Amino acid sequence: MKEQTEATIFGILKLIPFAVVTAVIVLFWVDDFLGFVISLIFSWIPPLAIGLSIVFFIMGLRWRDIWQRIAVIWGGINVLLVVIYVLAVAPERRCNPDIMAKHYEKHHTEMEELHRYLQSAVADSCAVTLEFKGNRLEMFHVCAGEGDEHHYSNFWNEEAREKRDSLMCVVGLTQEEYDGIRQRLKKMGCVGIEYSQTTPDLVKIWFRRVGMGRYDYIINSRSMTDEEKSTAMENLDLIPYNDHCTFQYGGGAIGPQTFSQEEKEDFLKRHKPW
């Protein structure tokens, strides 16, 4: 009985590394940045857990008891999760000018349609910023009467969702128009918009968040002026793509704040905007 109890305890202990590896994978799955930070804080734990998992997985191939069988099955599931993450999740969480260009070429017509939709949907003298994660509203900022800071209202997450209906009224959005914006963004693989009726020729379409940074498309319904072209060429946060589209990257609290000089120069050598 004692030997059986000891074997059970030892068998359970051997599964702990597999649980740690699963937890790390899930963290990266939920948020790359969160996974990176936690792995950095506990830097010695993930490598140790991975090493022990490999050892116990190989030992488990003998298939002598239930614990070895669980170890092999759990190890196989972890490998499968890593493969899915690398092939399906990770590519959606990285970005660069080339990825932006490819995505723009595929969806530029839908972006232009969304721009026209916003021009007709948002009330005069109003501005709106919306961000979604899937179908869930993450950010809702509104302004009624540009230029008066007291008219700006900014809400995130649960508070944005609670106040959604009243914020829609502020900028003149109906439920159908709100749903139309959300569905169009989802269809073109983008996460948000930033639009103001004081500059109706322009819309900023938020493409993708990577870590604490964000990649955007600045869409212009008219051709860029010489001054706008000069600004886009001089500022590292901007990369002009053509007369009607400029790529923008803005960093967060940590990490790069703009495109790198090398990244911008390399892209513009291969793609002339005009």
Protein Blocks (a to p, Z undefined) as FASTA:
>chain_A
ZZmmmmmmmmmmmmmmmmmmmmmmmmmmmomklmmmmmmmmmmlmmmmmmmmmmmmmmmm
nomamklmmmmmmmmmmmmmmmmmmmmmmmmmgccfklmmmmmmmmmmmmmmmmmmmmmm
pcghiacddddehjacfbdcddehehiaklpccdehjlmmmmmmmmmmmnopafklmmmm
mmmmmmnopabdcddfklmmbccddfbdehjbccdddddfbdcdfklmmmmmmpmkbccf
blmbccdddddfeocfbdcfklmmmmmmmmcfZZ
